[in-house]
Amino acid sequence: EEKKQLRLIAWKAGRLLERMDTSGKLLENQKQSFDKKPWACIHDKMSSLIWTVKDNSRTLHSKNIILTLPVYKPECKDNLPCDTTDYLERVNKSKYCGFNDWRYPTAKELATLAYPQSIKGFPHWPGFAIWTKNASDPRELMITWANGLFGKAMSHIGMPSYAKAILVR
């Protein structure tokens, strides 16, 4: 019981979010700011999930990339992906953080980040309309609307054309 309490205290303090570089190695200094030493992924030791982290660049991991479903046949700019399939394939091909099995999270997995301590791990949160797997059919994607910072309330909305993405494994 005491172990559980200590783990919960560590989680609430944000100490169970491990920062990783693009090769998947843990950063030596876990307390250094994102501006001084950006990290690429977060290992959430509470949920055991690893998440991609957005940055402020003009690359595949930019917080500004907005995606649509391939069925809309979008016109992409700057050689960046703009549909959900192309984006996932590119991230997996790049072996980001040392992995090639990234996927879109379920709404339930996304909800594991719905706590203030998660802010420490995601300095460039991608926004509030996020692509997630459809729980009733994992082959389909849907948009989960996180209403408020890090999903203080979450609900599914109808399928608008565009949303942002955060990947998990």
Disulfide bonds with the S-S distance in Angstrom:
Cys41-Cys97 1.97
Cys76-Cys82 2.00
